[in-house]
Amino acid sequence: MPRLYSPEQAAVLFVGRRKALGLSQAEVAARLGISQNRLSELETRPERLTLDRLLALAGVLGLELTLGDRKPVEAEREW
């Protein structure tokens, strides 16, 4: 499972997942109850996602959010 450290990483994950599922922005937006233009804005400016919208988007895309203790950067590197 990928670890996220920035809104930009979340955007890449969400857009990639949406495309992998074969969903258009319009389809995902309809499921969220927002316009396609608003979803496009959130994909390009992910720092504007509210927590409730983040959770809803993850749910539509079949993802879940998990919080845990952050590992030191050195522990994440593979040799």
C-alpha positions, 0 to 999 in steps of 0.5 A: 500500500503506498504511503502518502506524504503530500496532496500531490501524491494523493492526486496521482494515486486517485487519478491512477485508480480512477483510470484503472477502474475505467471511470471517467471524471463525470462518473466519479463526480456523479457518485460524489454529488459534485460537478465534473469541473469540481472533480477536475479541480480537486484532481489538479489542486488536491490540497483543496480536498476536505477530510469528508470529501477525501473519505468519500472519494476514497470510498468511491474508488474502493480505497480506504485510509489508514493512519499509523505511526510514521516510520523514520525515512531511513527505515523506508529505504530498501538496500 
